[in-house]
Amino acid sequence: MRQAKNVLFIMFDQLRWDYLSCYGHPHLKTPNIDRMAERGVRFTRAYIQSPICGSSRMSTYTGRYVHSHGASWNGIPLKVGEMTMGDHLRKAGMGCWLVGKTHMMADAEGMARLGLEPDSLIGARVAECGFDVFERDDGMRPEGPDGFYDDRGALKYNDYLRERGYEGDNPWHDYANSGIDATGNVLSGWFLKNSAEPANIAEEDSETPYLTRRGMEFMSQAEGPWLCHLSYIKPHWPYIVPEPYASMYGPNHMLPVVRAQAEFDNAHPVLKGFMTNPVGEAFSREDVREAVIPAYMGLIKQADDQMGVLFDWLERTGRMDDTMIVITSDHGDFLGDHWMGEKTFFHDTSTRVPLIIYDPSEQADATRGTVFDELVECIDLVPTFIEVAGGEVPDHVVEGRSLLPLIQGRAKDTGRDYVICEYDYSASPLADRLGLGVREAVMFMVATKEWKLVHCEGGFRPILFDLKNDPDELVDLGTSDEHANIIASLYDKLFEWARRTSQRTTRSAAQLEDMRKQARRRGVIIGVYDENDIPLELTVNYRGRKAARKGGRRSDTDAA
C-alpha cells in the first residue's frame, strides 16, 4: 500500500507564486512542478509569516509566528529553547536533515550560557535550526571591505568548483554568479546591468543542479523515516543564470508591471519609504526590469528542469510511493511591481507563495489534481509533517494547523478566516529615515480572502486593500470613512491574534486541565474553615496527628 513514510520538503528562495505555469504565468512553462500539482494538491492562498528570508524561515521551521519565536530579521538568532521541526519529528521517530539553505543564525550567547558546545550533537542541532546537516549552503559568499557576509557561505560549493577547474579565491562569485567579457573581465552579478549576461559557468556546475545532486546523494544513503529539507538558493539574487537559460526569455515574455502613478503619489509614509529606497528606485526603472526579469525567469526554468531530474529519479528508485513532496518558497519578489524591489512589504507579490503538496498515500487519491483556495500559512507545514511522522501535534507550542486532513479529504477547510504576516524593520536604514525608534519600526498584516489591513506602529494610519475588487492592491482605502467598519473588524482580528497564549509552551492544554482537578491533592488547602467541609481523602494527612507541645495553647494564654 502506498503510504507517506518520508518527506521531501523543497523550498525555493524568492520564488513568486505567479511565476509558475500552474499558477497562471503565460510564458514561463514549468511542466515538472505542474506535474506535482496534477498529482497532489495546489494551494492558491498560502501566506508566509514575514517578508524576509530569515524570519520567514524561522516561522516555517518552528510552526510559530515571528511574534512568538522572536527571530524577527536576518541575522537575529532563533533563541535557545525554541522547538523546531527537527525536535518534533525526532520525537516522533523521523530524522530531519538539511541540504541547502536555512539562513539560521545561532544564538551563540544563549548556547554559551547553557554550556552547549557547537560541536556536540545537541549543540550542532541547536545551532542549525534543529536540522542534522548533510550540507548547509546559504548560497551567499559576497565580500566587502569588512569581510565576508557569511564566513561559512558556499564553502563546500566553492571546493566543488575548484575541483572542477574554476580557479580563484571565490569561484561562487567569479563564475557561478558573474559573467565575463571578451577580454576576461569578470562582470559581477551584483550589478543589475549584468543580469542579462550568461553566468560564466557550465550549467551542470551551477548552484541549482549542484544542490539537486546533493539532495539525491542524501536520499540514496538515508535510512528512514526521514525528512529532507532540500532548500534551493535560487531564484534569489544575484539575478544571473548560465546558458541555455540566459537566452530563453526577453522583455516580450515579461508580465506587465503592476503599479500606478496615483499609487506612488498617494502612498502611505512607510510604504513610500520602501518605494523610494535604493532598491525600489532601481526596480522602478524599465531598463533594470528588462535586465533582471528574463534572468529571474531563466533561473526558475532551470529550477523546474532540475525538478524533472529529481522527480524522474524518485520514480526510478521507487521513492515516489513512500515520499510526501512539498514545494514552496520563503517569500516572493516585487520585481518593480508597486514601485518596489525585493520583498519587504505586504502585497501578495511578496507574501503569497506557491504551495504544492503531493501525498503518495492512498487516502489522498480523492484530492489529486485539486486546487484549494483556503487560507493557509507556512506555519501549517510543521504540524502536517508531525502527523505524517505519526506524532501528536503539541498545539500549545505549534501555532499552525495540519493540512493533512485537507489533503486526505477529511476536511474542507482549516477553520481559519484570516492570516498574519509581520515585519520588523528596526535594524534597517528606513527606520532612521522615518525617524522611528526600535519599538516603532514594526508592521503587521492581517488578511482575509476579501480584505487586507496593514498596521504600522509609530502612530501611522492603517493601510487597507479591497482584495475582491482591487486584487492588484493599487488603491489604499486606509483613509476611507466608508470603510471604517471594515478597518475596525480587521483590527479586532489582529487584537484577537495578539491575545493568544503563544508563550505558554511548557504545559499542554490537557496538562492544564488536569492541574485544575489535582491542585488539592498535593496538600495545599486554602479557604477551608472545617476539615469536614471537603472530602476526607484530601485531609487524611492532617487528621489524627500527635505532636509534643512546644508552645502554649490559646486557652492557657487566656487563663494567665
C-alpha positions in Angstrom: 0.0 0.0 0.0 1.3 3.4 -0.9 2.0 5.4 2.3 4.0 8.6 3.1 6.9 7.4 5.2 9.4 10.1 4.3 9.1 13.8 3.4 11.0 15.8 0.7 10.5 19.4 1.7 11.6 21.6 -1.2 11.9 25.3 -0.7 13.0 27.8 -3.3 14.2 31.3 -2.3 12.4 34.4 -3.5 10.1 32.5 -5.9 6.9 34.4 -6.7 3.7 32.4 -6.6 2.6 33.7 -10.0 5.8 32.7 -11.8 4.8 29.1 -12.4 2.6 28.0 -15.3 0.3 26.0 -12.9 -0.3 29.4 -11.2 -1.1 31.1 -14.5 2.2 32.6 -15.9 1.5 32.8 -19.7 5.1 32.5 -20.9 7.1 30.6 -18.2 6.3 26.9 -18.6 7.1 24.8 -15.6 5.8 21.3 -16.5 7.7 19.4 -13.8 6.3 21.4 -10.9 3.0 21.3 -12.7 3.2 17.5 -12.7 3.3 17.5 -8.9 0.3 19.9 -8.8 -1.6 17.4 -11.0 -0.6 14.5 -8.7 -1.2 16.4 -5.5 -2.9 19.5 -4.1 -2.2 23.1 -5.1 -2.9 25.8 -2.6 -3.7 29.3 -4.0 -3.8 31.3 -0.8 -0.6 30.2 1.1 1.0 33.1 3.0 4.3 33.5 4.7 4.7 34.9 8.2 7.3 37.5 7.4 8.5 39.1 4.1 12.2 38.4 4.6 14.3 35.3 4.4 15.4 34.7 8.0 12.3 35.4 10.0 10.1 33.7 7.4 12.1 30.5 7.5 12.2 30.5 11.3 8.4 30.6 11.3 8.3 27.7 8.8 10.8 25.7 10.8 9.2 26.2 14.2 5.5 26.3 13.2 5.3 29.6 15.2 4.7 33.3 14.4 7.5 35.7 14.4 6.0 37.4 17.5 6.4 34.0 19.2 9.9 32.9 18.2 11.5 36.3 18.2 13.9 35.9 15.2 12.5 39.0 13.6 15.0 39.8 10.9 18.0 38.4 9.1 20.9 37.8 11.5 18.7 37.8 14.6 19.2 34.4 16.2 16.4 31.9 17.0 16.7 31.8 20.7 17.9 28.7 22.5 14.9 26.7 23.7 12.6 27.3 20.7 11.4 23.9 19.5 11.9 23.3 15.7 10.7 20.9 13.1 13.6 18.6 13.9 12.8 18.4 17.6 9.2 17.5 16.9 10.0 14.9 14.2 12.8 13.2 16.0 10.4 12.7 19.0 8.0 11.0 16.5 10.8 8.8 15.2 11.6 10.7 12.0 15.1 12.1 11.1 15.2 15.7 9.9 18.1 16.6 7.5 19.2 19.8 5.7 20.5 20.0 2.2 20.9 23.7 1.3 19.8 27.0 2.9 18.3 27.9 6.2 19.5 31.5 6.9 19.7 30.4 10.5 21.8 32.4 12.9 22.8 30.5 16.1 22.1 32.0 19.5 25.8 31.8 20.5 25.3 33.8 23.7 22.4 31.6 24.8 24.3 28.4 24.0 27.4 29.6 25.9 25.2 30.4 28.9 23.8 26.9 28.9 27.1 25.2 28.2 26.1 23.9 24.8 29.1 23.2 22.7 28.6 23.8 19.0 30.4 20.6 18.1 28.2 18.4 20.3 25.2 16.6 18.8 22.7 18.8 20.7 24.7 21.9 20.2 25.0 21.4 16.5 21.3 20.9 16.2 20.5 24.0 18.2 23.0 26.0 16.1 21.4 24.6 12.8 17.8 25.3 13.5 17.1 21.7 14.6 18.4 20.1 11.5 21.0 17.4 11.2 23.2 18.8 8.4 24.1 16.8 5.2 25.2 20.1 3.6 24.4 23.6 4.6 24.7 26.1 1.8 23.1 29.5 2.3 24.4 30.4 -1.2 25.9 33.7 -0.1 29.7 34.4 -0.3 29.8 38.1 -1.0 32.8 40.0 0.3 33.0 43.7 1.2 35.6 45.9 2.9 34.7 44.5 6.3 35.0 40.9 5.1 32.5 38.2 4.1 28.8 38.5 4.6 28.8 34.9 5.8 32.1 33.3 6.7 30.6 29.8 6.1 28.8 30.7 2.9 29.2 28.4 -0.1 32.4 26.7 1.3 31.7 23.2 0.1 30.3 24.5 -3.2 33.5 26.6 -3.7 35.6 23.5 -3.0 33.5 21.6 -5.6 34.0 24.4 -8.2 37.8 24.4 -7.6 37.8 20.6 -8.1 36.1 21.2 -11.4 38.7 23.7 -12.5 37.1 27.0 -11.6 40.1 28.7 -10.1 40.2 31.7 -7.7 39.6 32.6 -4.1 35.8 32.9 -4.6 34.5 31.0 -7.7 31.0 31.3 -6.2 31.2 35.0 -7.3 33.6 34.9 -10.2 31.9 32.1 -12.1 28.5 31.0 -10.7 27.2 34.5 -10.1 29.0 36.6 -12.7 29.5 36.9 -16.5 32.7 37.5 -18.4 33.6 39.9 -21.2 35.8 39.2 -24.3 39.0 40.1 -22.5 38.3 38.0 -19.4 37.0 40.7 -17.1 34.5 39.4 -14.5 31.1 41.0 -14.9 29.8 40.8 -11.4 26.2 39.6 -10.9 25.8 42.1 -8.1 25.4 44.8 -10.8 21.9 44.6 -12.3 23.1 45.6 -15.7 25.0 42.3 -15.8 21.9 40.2 -15.2 21.4 40.0 -19.0 24.8 38.3 -19.2 25.1 34.5 -19.1 26.8 33.2 -15.9 30.4 32.1 -16.7 29.8 28.5 -15.6 28.8 25.2 -17.2 25.1 24.8 -16.5 25.6 21.5 -14.7 28.1 23.1 -12.2 25.7 26.0 -11.3 24.0 26.1 -7.9 20.7 24.6 -8.7 21.9 21.4 -10.4 24.6 21.0 -7.7 22.0 21.1 -4.9 19.7 18.7 -6.8 22.6 16.2 -6.9 23.4 16.7 -3.3 19.7 16.0 -2.4 19.7 12.8 -4.3 23.0 11.8 -2.7 21.4 12.3 0.7 18.3 10.3 -0.1 20.5 7.5 -1.6 22.1 6.8 1.7 19.4 7.9 4.1 17.8 5.4 6.4 14.2 6.2 7.0 11.9 7.5 8.1 13.4 10.9 7.2 12.5 14.5 6.2 15.0 16.0 3.8 14.8 19.8 3.6 16.1 20.4 0.1 16.4 24.2 0.2 17.4 25.9 -3.0 19.3 29.2 -3.2 17.7 30.5 -6.4 15.9 32.4 -8.0 17.2 34.7 -5.2 19.7 37.4 -6.3 22.3 37.7 -7.7 20.0 37.5 -10.7 22.2 35.7 -13.3 21.9 32.3 -14.9 24.0 30.2 -17.3 23.1 29.3 -20.8 20.9 27.9 -22.2 18.6 29.7 -19.7 20.2 33.1 -20.1 18.8 33.4 -23.7 15.4 31.8 -23.2 13.5 34.9 -22.2 13.3 38.6 -23.2 11.3 41.7 -22.5 8.5 40.3 -24.6 8.0 37.5 -22.1 7.7 39.8 -19.1 4.4 40.3 -17.3 3.1 43.9 -17.4 4.3 45.8 -14.4 1.6 46.3 -11.7 1.8 49.8 -10.5 0.1 53.2 -10.9 1.3 56.8 -10.6 -1.5 57.6 -8.2 -0.4 54.6 -6.0 3.1 56.3 -5.8 1.8 59.8 -5.3 -0.6 58.9 -2.5 1.4 56.3 -0.8 1.3 55.8 3.0 4.6 57.3 4.5 6.0 53.9 5.4 5.1 52.4 2.0 6.6 55.4 0.3 9.8 54.8 2.2 10.1 51.3 0.6 9.2 52.7 -2.8 12.0 55.3 -2.6 14.8 53.3 -1.1 17.6 52.4 -3.4 16.2 49.0 -4.4 12.7 50.5 -5.0 14.1 53.2 -7.2 16.2 50.8 -9.2 13.3 48.4 -9.9 11.1 51.3 -10.9 13.3 51.7 -13.9 12.3 49.8 -17.0 16.0 49.0 -18.1 16.5 47.3 -14.7 13.4 45.2 -15.1 14.3 44.2 -18.6 17.7 43.1 -17.5 16.6 41.3 -14.3 13.3 39.6 -15.1 14.4 37.5 -18.1 17.3 36.2 -15.9 14.8 35.6 -13.0 12.6 33.6 -15.4 15.6 31.6 -16.6 16.5 30.7 -13.0 13.0 29.4 -12.5 13.0 27.5 -15.7 16.3 25.9 -14.7 14.8 25.0 -11.3 11.9 23.3 -13.0 14.1 21.3 -15.2 16.0 20.2 -12.1 12.7 19.2 -10.6 12.2 16.9 -13.6 15.6 15.3 -13.0 14.7 14.9 -9.3 11.2 13.5 -9.8 12.3 11.1 -12.5 15.0 9.8 -10.2 12.4 9.4 -7.4 10.2 7.4 -9.8 13.0 5.1 -10.9 14.1 4.4 -7.4 10.6 3.7 -6.1 10.7 6.6 -3.6 7.7 8.3 -5.2 5.5 5.7 -3.4 6.6 6.5 0.1 7.7 10.1 0.0 5.5 13.2 0.5 6.8 16.0 -1.7 6.2 19.7 -0.6 7.1 22.6 -2.9 7.1 26.2 -1.7 9.1 29.4 -1.3 10.1 31.6 1.6 8.7 34.8 0.0 8.2 36.4 -3.3 9.9 39.3 -5.2 8.3 42.7 -6.2 10.4 43.0 -9.4 9.2 46.6 -9.9 5.6 46.0 -9.0 4.2 48.7 -6.7 7.4 50.7 -7.3 9.4 48.3 -5.3 12.1 45.6 -5.5 13.0 42.8 -3.1 10.2 41.5 -0.8 9.9 43.6 2.3 6.3 44.7 2.3 2.9 43.0 2.4 1.4 42.9 -1.1 0.6 39.4 -2.4 3.5 39.8 -4.7 5.7 39.2 -1.7 3.7 37.4 1.0 1.7 34.9 -1.1 3.8 31.9 -2.1 3.3 28.7 -4.2 2.5 25.6 -2.1 2.1 22.2 -3.7 1.8 19.0 -1.7 2.0 15.5 -3.1 1.0 12.8 -0.7 1.5 9.3 -2.1 -0.9 7.7 0.4 -4.0 6.1 -0.9 -6.0 8.3 1.4 -5.0 11.2 -0.7 -6.3 9.7 -4.0 -9.6 11.6 -3.9 -7.9 15.0 -3.9 -5.3 14.5 -6.6 -5.2 17.4 -9.0 -7.4 19.6 -6.9 -6.9 23.3 -6.1 -7.6 24.6 -2.6 -8.5 28.3 -2.2 -8.5 28.1 1.6 -6.3 30.4 3.7 -3.2 28.6 4.8 0.1 29.7 6.4 3.6 28.4 6.1 3.5 27.5 9.9 1.0 24.8 8.9 3.8 22.6 7.5 5.3 21.6 10.9 2.0 20.1 12.2 1.5 18.5 8.8 4.9 16.8 9.0 4.4 15.7 12.6 1.2 14.0 11.6 2.9 12.3 8.6 5.5 11.0 11.1 2.8 9.6 13.3 3.3 12.0 16.1 0.8 14.1 18.1 0.8 17.8 17.4 1.7 19.8 20.5 -0.7 22.7 19.8 0.4 24.6 22.9 3.8 25.0 21.1 3.0 24.7 17.4 0.7 27.5 16.2 0.0 26.2 12.7 -2.8 23.7 11.6 -2.1 20.4 9.9 -3.0 20.3 6.2 -3.2 16.5 6.2 -7.0 16.4 6.8 -7.4 18.7 3.7 -5.0 16.6 1.6 -6.6 13.4 2.5 -10.2 14.6 2.1 -11.1 14.5 5.8 -11.8 18.3 6.0 -12.9 21.0 3.7 -11.1 23.9 5.3 -8.6 24.8 8.0 -11.1 26.7 10.2 -9.0 29.9 9.6 -10.6 33.1 8.5 -7.5 35.3 8.5 -3.8 35.1 8.0 -1.0 37.1 9.7 2.3 38.4 8.5 4.8 40.5 10.4 7.8 42.7 9.5 10.3 44.2 11.9 12.5 46.8 10.1 14.0 48.3 13.2 17.5 47.4 12.0 17.1 48.8 8.5 18.1 52.3 7.3 14.4 53.1 6.6 13.7 53.2 10.3 16.3 56.1 10.6 14.9 57.8 7.5 11.4 57.8 9.1 12.8 58.8 12.5 11.4 55.8 14.3 12.6 54.1 17.5 13.3 50.4 17.6 9.9 49.6 19.0 8.1 51.7 16.4 9.6 50.2 13.3 7.3 47.2 13.2 4.4 46.3 10.9 1.6 43.7 11.0 -0.6 42.4 8.2 -4.0 40.7 8.8 -5.7 39.5 5.7 -8.9 37.6 4.9 -10.0 36.5 1.4 -11.7 39.8 0.9 -9.6 42.4 2.7 -6.0 43.2 3.8 -5.1 45.5 6.6 -1.6 46.7 7.3 -0.9 48.2 10.8 2.3 50.3 11.2 3.5 51.1 14.7 4.8 54.7 15.2 1.4 56.5 15.1 0.7 55.9 11.4 -2.7 55.4 9.9 -3.7 51.9 8.6 -3.4 50.7 5.1 -6.4 48.8 3.6 -6.8 46.9 0.3 -10.0 45.5 -1.1 -8.7 42.2 -2.4 -12.0 41.3 -4.2 -12.4 44.5 -6.2 -8.8 45.5 -6.3 -6.8 42.2 -6.5 -3.7 44.1 -7.7 -3.7 46.1 -4.4 -3.3 49.5 -6.1 -5.8 51.6 -4.1 -5.2 52.2 -0.4 -8.5 52.7 1.4 -7.0 53.3 4.8 -8.3 56.9 5.0 -11.8 56.0 3.7 -14.6 56.8 6.2 -16.8 54.4 4.2 -14.6 51.5 5.2 -14.2 52.4 8.9 -16.2 49.3 10.0 -14.1 47.1 7.8 -10.9 48.5 9.3 -12.3 48.1 12.8 -13.3 44.5 12.2 -9.8 43.7 10.9 -8.2 45.3 13.9 -10.4 43.1 16.0 -8.9 40.1 14.3 -5.4 41.4 14.9 -6.2 42.1 18.5 -7.6 38.5 18.8 -4.4 37.2 17.4 -2.2 39.3 19.7 -4.1 37.9 22.8 -3.2 34.3 22.0 -1.1 32.4 24.7 1.9 31.8 22.5 4.5 31.7 25.2 2.8 29.1 27.3 4.8 26.3 25.8 5.8 24.1 28.8 2.3 22.8 29.6 -0.3 21.4 27.2 -4.0 22.2 27.4 -4.6 18.7 28.7 -2.0 19.1 31.4 -3.5 22.4 32.5 -7.0 20.9 32.6 -5.6 18.0 34.7 -4.0 20.5 37.1 -7.4 22.1 37.8 -8.5 18.8 39.3 -5.4 17.8 41.1 -4.5 21.0 42.9 -5.8 20.0 46.4 -4.4 16.5 46.2 -0.9 18.0 46.9 -1.9 19.1 50.4 -2.5 22.8 49.8 -5.8 23.7 51.4 -6.9 27.3 51.2 -10.2 28.8 52.4 -11.5 25.7 54.2 -13.0 26.5 57.6 -13.7 23.0 58.9 -12.0 19.7 58.0 -15.4 18.2 57.3 -16.2 20.8 54.6 -14.2 18.9 52.0 -13.7 15.2 51.1 -11.9 13.2 53.8 -9.3 11.9 51.3 -7.9 15.5 50.8 -7.3 16.0 54.5 -6.4 12.5 55.6 -2.8 13.5 56.3 -3.9 16.3 58.6 -6.3 14.3 60.9 -5.4 12.2 64.0 -1.9 13.5 64.2 0.0 13.9 67.5 2.9 16.2 68.4 4.9 17.2 71.5 3.8 20.6 73.0 6.4 23.3 72.3 4.3 26.4 72.7 1.3 27.5 74.8 -2.3 26.8 73.7 -4.7 29.7 73.3 -6.7 28.6 76.4 -3.5 28.6 78.6 -2.7 32.1 77.5 -6.2 33.3 78.3 -6.1 31.8 81.8 -2.8 33.6 82.6 
